[in-house]
Amino acid sequence: MKQNLFDKSANALVKFSRRWGRQGWLIFLVCFGIYLTLIPFTHPFSAQSREQPAEIRGVWLTNVDSQVLLDSKTLTESINTLSQLNFNTLYPTVWNWGYTLYPSQVAQSVVGKNLDPTPGLQGRDTLKEIVEQGHEKGMSVIPWFEFGFMAPKDSELAKRHPDWLTKRQDNSTMWLEGNTHERVWLSPFNPEVQEFLTDLLIEIVTNYDIDGIQVDDHFGIPFDFGYDDVTVQIYQQEHNGKRPPATPSYLKMGRNNCLAKDAAWTEWTNWRAKKITEYMGEVFAAVKAVKPDIMVSVSPNPQTFSKNCFLLDWYAWERKGLVEELVLQVYRPNMVDFQREINRPEVRQAKARIPFAVGVLSGLKGRPVPMQRINNQVKATRNQKFAGVSFFFYESLWNFGPKSPKERQLMFKQIFPTTVSRPLIKG
């Protein structure tokens, strides 16, 4: 209809100019120029309307239930595919299973190995490969410190430094993840542990041309840990010799977001969370001292669960200026629950201050996620003006589930039809 209007208008102006001669042509040109300036505001297919806002389009690359990092050819093909589908951000893991996934002198001195011994990783620097190939494709590379303070129970790290492990009140150190994986946790309150993890982070920032660094809830510890001697001693020094309170028997991981009614327990939770926040402040300062332009990113769970179950108070981190990008893990199958999480007050407040994206679950091993759910959740984040999305995790984008990889890739192409840049850090 608008095209017809354009044709009629142009024909009318031509007739007008013919009737009035040279002066008519001048009037025609002036009017036509004015019309062209108005096209972007009136025409539905104008250049302006085709422009897409900046958007984070990320994916986490891990070696948990995934083969993407274990072969150079597979990695290259995967990065090429992501680029063709208009992804613009890679979050590759660099710290998993008690080992680094890049050659590390820090890990060599502490763990006794400078690289994860898994076949396929030896003799390679996967982070270097990802940085070079990702940047060649115009993608940002933000290494992900996936395991944080967590390590396998039987890892070299745990065996060499048992004094670094934090404990429950009953002196147990083992934590069961997913009902199968036996884990332990390094104490985030132990100065030696802090020095080790800071050195790892600074090593990555110093040696690689990365765009940022990311931590998640594993940069905290489970709610019932913190009873190791070093932590208890620090607590007593700040509480006139008083010991931490006992863990309420009714508290279970995930149940009611690990909330307790006991005032003493709440104080103990807040004290540990504050100490971890203070350490994050030291990490932030150390990273910025090496490379001021490096972005510090955090990918936590929703605030109540993150703080009370893992003692990671990301909202306090953000208010203190320790987070420059936040990717909230909202792995909810139900859209009502998904919408509730992305509309919480702390989310809205943080979203107004920094680039705030949403982590969308694209599937787990044995638990594929249908594309319709993924599409609906991406739409919800766009409707709420979030900075973008990141998918957990690469392998499940199109290698799990009943649909073929080509079918899933075509659907992602529809979600990301054009290339866009990432949003800038807000000053």
Secondary structure, DSSP 8 states (H G I E B T S, - for coil): -HHHHHHHHHHHHHHHHHHHHHHHHHHHHHHHHHHHHHHHHH-TT-HHHH-----EEEEEE-SSS--TTS-HHHHHHHHHHHHHTT--EEEEB-EETTEESS--HHHHHHHS-SS--STTTTT--HHHHHHHHHHHTT-EE--B--STTEEETTSHHHHH-GGGB---TTS---EEETTTEEEEEB-TT-HHHHHHHHHHHHHHHHHS--SEEEEEGGGS--TT---SHHHHHHHHHTTTT-------TT--TTGGGG----HHHHHHHHHHHHHHHHHHHHHHHHHHHH-TT-EEEEE---HHHHHHHH---HHHHHHTT--SEEEEE---SSHHHHHHHHTSHHHHHHHTTS-EEEEEE-EETTEE--HHHHHHHHHHHHHTT-SEEEEE-HHHHHSSSSS-HHHHHHHHHHHS-S---------
